[in-house]
């Protein structure tokens, strides 16, 4: 049995992606700037998505899960 799945019961949420080995934190002014970037329709999509990933990481959420919820 896969070690990562060991100990999970049927119906339990299984962690997605790699285990988090770092923590992202944003200062208030950085959070405001990231919010402006993520709301932009004029900036390149890659730039906006990168900002979204930073905001989601700073909130402590899994990026894959948040992307799936937003599509």
DSSP file (Angstrom, degrees, kcal/mol; ACC not computed):
  #  RESIDUE AA STRUCTURE BP1 BP2  ACC     N-H-->O    O-->H-N    N-H-->O    O-->H-N    TCO  KAPPA ALPHA  PHI   PSI    X-CA   Y-CA   Z-CA
    1    1 A X              0   0    0      0, 0.0     2,-0.2     0, 0.0     5,-0.1   0.000 360.0 360.0 360.0 142.4    0.0    0.0    0.0
    2    2 A X    >>  -     0   0    0      1,-0.1     4,-1.1     3,-0.1     3,-0.9  -0.422 360.0-137.2 -62.0 128.5    1.2    3.5   -0.8
    3    3 A X  T 34 S+     0   0    0      1,-0.3     3,-0.4     2,-0.2    -1,-0.1   0.839 103.0  57.8 -57.9 -35.4    2.7    5.1    2.4
    4    4 A X  T 34 S+     0   0    0      1,-0.2    -1,-0.3     3,-0.0    11,-0.2   0.821 110.8  42.3 -65.7 -31.3    1.0    8.4    1.6
    5    5 A X  T X4 S+     0   0    0     -3,-0.9     3,-1.9     9,-0.1    -1,-0.2   0.592  87.4 116.6 -90.5 -12.9   -2.5    6.7    1.6
    6    6 A X  T 3< S+     0   0    0     -4,-1.1     3,-0.1    -3,-0.4    -3,-0.0  -0.313  77.7  21.5 -60.4 133.7   -1.8    4.5    4.7
    7    7 A X  T 3  S+     0   0    0      1,-0.3     2,-0.4    -2,-0.0    -1,-0.3   0.351  92.0 124.1  91.2  -6.2   -4.0    5.3    7.6
    8    8 A X    <   -     0   0    0     -3,-1.9    -1,-0.3     4,-0.1     2,-0.2  -0.711  51.6-142.7 -88.1 138.4   -6.8    6.9    5.5
    9    9 A X    >   -     0   0    0     -2,-0.4     3,-2.3     1,-0.1     2,-0.1  -0.582  37.2 -79.3 -92.8 160.5  -10.3    5.5    5.7
   10   10 A X  T 3  S+     0   0    0      1,-0.3    -1,-0.1    -2,-0.2     3,-0.1  -0.384 121.8  23.4 -58.3 131.5  -12.7    5.2    2.8
   11   11 A X  T 3  S+     0   0    0      1,-0.4    -1,-0.3    -2,-0.1     2,-0.1   0.228  91.2 130.3  93.7 -13.8  -14.2    8.6    2.2
   12   12 A X    <   -     0   0    0     -3,-2.3    -1,-0.4     1,-0.1     2,-0.3  -0.414  68.5-103.7 -68.8 148.5  -11.3   10.5    3.8
   13   13 A X        -     0   0    0     -3,-0.1     2,-0.5    -2,-0.1    -1,-0.1  -0.584  33.3-144.1 -71.3 132.1   -9.9   13.4    1.8
   14   14 A X        -     0   0    0     -2,-0.3    -9,-0.1    -6,-0.1    -1,-0.0  -0.865  24.5-107.9 -99.9 130.0   -6.6   12.4    0.3
   15   15 A X        -     0   0    0     -2,-0.5     2,-0.3   -11,-0.2     4,-0.1  -0.267  33.0-138.8 -58.9 139.4   -4.0   15.1    0.2
   16   16 A X        -     0   0    0      2,-0.1    49,-0.1    -3,-0.0    48,-0.1  -0.731  56.4  -6.5 -98.2 148.4   -3.3   16.5   -3.3
   17   17 A X  S    S-     0   0    0     -2,-0.3     2,-0.1    45,-0.1     3,-0.1  -0.100 106.0 -24.4  71.4-166.9    0.1   17.3   -4.7
   18   18 A X  S    S-     0   0    0      1,-0.1    -2,-0.1     0, 0.0     2,-0.1  -0.468  76.3 -93.5 -79.5 151.3    3.4   17.3   -2.9
   19   19 A X        -     0   0    0     -2,-0.1     2,-0.4     1,-0.1    -1,-0.1  -0.387  47.2-105.4 -62.2 142.6    3.5   17.8    0.9
   20   20 A X        +     0   0    0      1,-0.1    -1,-0.1    -3,-0.1     3,-0.1  -0.565  41.6 172.5 -73.0 124.9    4.0   21.5    1.8
   21   21 A X        +     0   0    0     -2,-0.4     2,-0.3    -3,-0.0    -1,-0.1   0.279  63.1  39.2-115.3   7.6    7.6   22.1    2.9
   22   22 A X  S    S-     0   0    0      2,-0.0     2,-0.4     0, 0.0     0, 0.0  -0.945  71.2-129.0-148.6 166.8    7.5   25.8    3.2
   23   23 A X        -     0   0    0     -2,-0.3     2,-0.5    -3,-0.1    35,-0.1  -0.982  13.4-151.1-125.4 136.7    5.1   28.6    4.3
   24   24 A X        +     0   0    0     33,-0.5     2,-0.4    -2,-0.4    36,-0.1  -0.894  18.2 176.7-105.4 130.9    4.1   31.6    2.3
   25   25 A X        -     0   0    0     -2,-0.5     2,-0.4    34,-0.0    34,-0.1  -0.988  11.4-157.3-133.7 147.6    3.2   34.8    4.1
   26   26 A X        -     0   0    0     -2,-0.4     2,-0.1    32,-0.1    -2,-0.0  -0.960  17.4-125.9-124.5 139.6    2.2   38.2    2.7
   27   27 A X     >  -     0   0    0     -2,-0.4     4,-2.5     1,-0.1     5,-0.2  -0.408  38.4-104.4 -70.9 159.5    2.4   41.7    4.2
   28   28 A X  H  > S+     0   0    0      1,-0.2     4,-2.1     2,-0.2     5,-0.2   0.899 122.0  48.8 -55.6 -44.5   -0.9   43.6    4.1
   29   29 A X  H  > S+     0   0    0      1,-0.2     4,-2.0     2,-0.2    -1,-0.2   0.859 111.4  50.2 -67.7 -32.7    0.3   45.9    1.3
   30   30 A X  H  > S+     0   0    0      2,-0.2     4,-2.7     1,-0.2    -1,-0.2   0.889 108.4  52.7 -68.3 -38.9    1.5   42.9   -0.7
   31   31 A X  H  X S+     0   0    0     -4,-2.5     4,-2.1     2,-0.2    -2,-0.2   0.899 109.7  48.8 -62.8 -40.6   -1.8   41.2   -0.2
   32   32 A X  H  X S+     0   0    0     -4,-2.1     4,-2.1     2,-0.2    -1,-0.2   0.915 111.8  49.0 -64.5 -43.2   -3.6   44.3   -1.6
   33   33 A X  H  X S+     0   0    0     -4,-2.0     4,-2.1     1,-0.2    -2,-0.2   0.909 111.0  49.7 -63.9 -41.7   -1.3   44.4   -4.6
   34   34 A X  H  X S+     0   0    0     -4,-2.7     4,-2.8     1,-0.2    -1,-0.2   0.884 108.5  53.5 -64.1 -37.9   -1.8   40.7   -5.3
   35   35 A X  H  X S+     0   0    0     -4,-2.1     4,-1.3     2,-0.2    -1,-0.2   0.901 108.7  49.5 -63.3 -40.4   -5.6   41.2   -5.1
   36   36 A X  H  X S+     0   0    0     -4,-2.1     4,-0.6     2,-0.2    -2,-0.2   0.908 112.4  47.9 -63.2 -41.8   -5.3   44.0   -7.7
   37   37 A X  H >< S+     0   0    0     -4,-2.1     3,-1.2     1,-0.2    -2,-0.2   0.929 110.0  50.9 -65.9 -45.2   -3.2   41.8   -9.9
   38   38 A X  H 3< S+     0   0    0     -4,-2.8    -1,-0.2     1,-0.3    -2,-0.2   0.765 110.8  49.9 -67.2 -23.1   -5.6   38.8   -9.7
   39   39 A X  H 3< S+     0   0    0     -4,-1.3    -1,-0.3    -5,-0.2    -2,-0.2   0.561  88.8 111.9 -87.9  -9.2   -8.6   41.1  -10.5
   40   40 A X    <<  -     0   0    0     -3,-1.2     8,-0.0    -4,-0.6    -3,-0.0  -0.380  41.0-178.2 -71.5 139.5   -6.8   42.6  -13.6
   41   41 A X  S    S+     0   0    0     -2,-0.1    -1,-0.1     1,-0.0     4,-0.1   0.373  82.5  60.6-107.7  -2.2   -8.1   41.8  -17.1
   42   42 A X  S    S+     0   0    0      2,-0.1     2,-0.1     3,-0.0     3,-0.1   0.702  86.8  83.4 -97.8 -23.6   -5.3   43.8  -18.7
   43   43 A X  S    S-     0   0    0     -6,-0.2     5,-0.1     1,-0.1     0, 0.0  -0.419  95.4 -84.6 -80.3 157.0   -2.3   41.9  -17.4
   44   44 A X    >>  -     0   0    0      1,-0.1     4,-2.0    -2,-0.1     3,-0.6  -0.308  36.5-122.0 -59.5 142.5   -1.0   38.7  -19.1
   45   45 A X  H 3> S+     0   0    0      1,-0.2     4,-2.9     2,-0.2     5,-0.2   0.865 111.0  55.9 -54.7 -42.0   -2.8   35.5  -17.9
   46   46 A X  H 3> S+     0   0    0      1,-0.2     4,-2.0     2,-0.2    -1,-0.2   0.879 107.7  49.1 -61.0 -38.1    0.4   33.9  -16.7
   47   47 A X  H <> S+     0   0    0     -3,-0.6     4,-1.9     2,-0.2    -1,-0.2   0.910 112.5  47.2 -67.7 -43.2    1.1   36.8  -14.4
   48   48 A X  H  X S+     0   0    0     -4,-2.0     4,-2.4     2,-0.2    -2,-0.2   0.914 112.2  49.8 -65.4 -43.9   -2.4   36.8  -13.0
   49   49 A X  H  X S+     0   0    0     -4,-2.9     4,-2.3     1,-0.2    -1,-0.2   0.873 108.9  52.2 -64.7 -36.8   -2.4   33.0  -12.4
   50   50 A X  H  X S+     0   0    0     -4,-2.0     4,-1.9    -5,-0.2    -1,-0.2   0.915 110.1  48.6 -64.4 -41.9    1.0   33.3  -10.7
   51   51 A X  H  X S+     0   0    0     -4,-1.9     4,-2.4     2,-0.2    -2,-0.2   0.893 109.8  52.6 -63.6 -39.9   -0.5   36.0   -8.4
   52   52 A X  H  X S+     0   0    0     -4,-2.4     4,-2.6     1,-0.2    -2,-0.2   0.910 107.9  51.1 -61.6 -42.1   -3.5   33.7   -7.7
   53   53 A X  H  X S+     0   0    0     -4,-2.3     4,-2.4     1,-0.2    -1,-0.2   0.884 110.0  49.8 -63.1 -38.8   -1.2   30.9   -6.8
   54   54 A X  H  X S+     0   0    0     -4,-1.9     4,-2.5     2,-0.2    -2,-0.2   0.928 111.7  47.7 -65.8 -45.1    0.7   33.1   -4.3
   55   55 A X  H  X S+     0   0    0     -4,-2.4     4,-1.5     2,-0.2    -2,-0.2   0.925 113.6  47.6 -61.8 -45.3   -2.5   34.3   -2.7
   56   56 A X  H  <>S+     0   0    0     -4,-2.6     5,-2.1     1,-0.2     4,-0.4   0.906 112.5  49.2 -63.9 -42.3   -3.9   30.8   -2.4
   57   57 A X  H ><5S+     0   0    0     -4,-2.4     3,-1.3     1,-0.2   -33,-0.5   0.900 108.7  52.7 -63.9 -41.0   -0.6   29.5   -0.9
   58   58 A X  H 3<5S+     0   0    0     -4,-2.5    -1,-0.2     1,-0.3    -2,-0.2   0.807 105.8  54.9 -65.4 -28.4   -0.5   32.4    1.6
   59   59 A X  T 3<5S-     0   0    0     -4,-1.5    -1,-0.3    -5,-0.2    -2,-0.2   0.559 118.1-115.8 -79.7  -8.0   -4.0   31.4    2.7
   60   60 A X  T < 5 +     0   0    0     -3,-1.3     2,-0.2    -4,-0.4    -3,-0.2   0.666  70.0 134.0  84.0  17.1   -2.7   27.9    3.3
   61   61 A X      < -     0   0    0     -5,-2.1     2,-0.4     1,-0.1    -1,-0.3  -0.612  64.2-101.0 -97.7 159.5   -4.8   26.2    0.6
   62   62 A X     >  -     0   0    0     -2,-0.2     4,-1.9     1,-0.1     5,-0.2  -0.652  25.4-143.4 -76.8 130.6   -3.7   23.6   -1.9
   63   63 A X  H  > S+     0   0    0     -2,-0.4     4,-2.4     1,-0.2     5,-0.2   0.915  98.1  53.0 -63.1 -44.5   -3.3   25.3   -5.3
   64   64 A X  H  > S+     0   0    0      1,-0.2     4,-2.0     2,-0.2    -1,-0.2   0.891 109.8  48.9 -60.0 -40.2   -4.6   22.4   -7.3
   65   65 A X  H  > S+     0   0    0      1,-0.2     4,-1.7     2,-0.2    -1,-0.2   0.905 112.0  47.5 -67.9 -41.0   -7.8   22.3   -5.2
   66   66 A X  H  X S+     0   0    0     -4,-1.9     4,-1.5     2,-0.2    -2,-0.2   0.865 110.8  51.7 -70.4 -35.1   -8.4   26.1   -5.6
   67   67 A X  H  X S+     0   0    0     -4,-2.4     4,-0.8     1,-0.2    -1,-0.2   0.914 109.3  50.5 -66.1 -41.7   -7.8   26.0   -9.3
   68   68 A X  H  < S+     0   0    0     -4,-2.0     3,-0.5     1,-0.2    -1,-0.2   0.873 110.4  49.9 -63.4 -37.5  -10.3   23.1   -9.7
   69   69 A X  H  < S+     0   0    0     -4,-1.7    -1,-0.2     1,-0.2    -2,-0.2   0.787 109.3  51.8 -71.9 -27.6  -12.9   25.1   -7.7
   70   70 A X  H  <        0   0    0     -4,-1.5    -1,-0.2     1,-0.2    -2,-0.2   0.595 360.0 360.0 -88.2  -9.5  -12.4   28.3   -9.8
   71   71 A X     <        0   0    0     -4,-0.8    -1,-0.2    -3,-0.5    -2,-0.2   0.445 360.0 360.0 -97.3 360.0  -12.9   26.6  -13.2
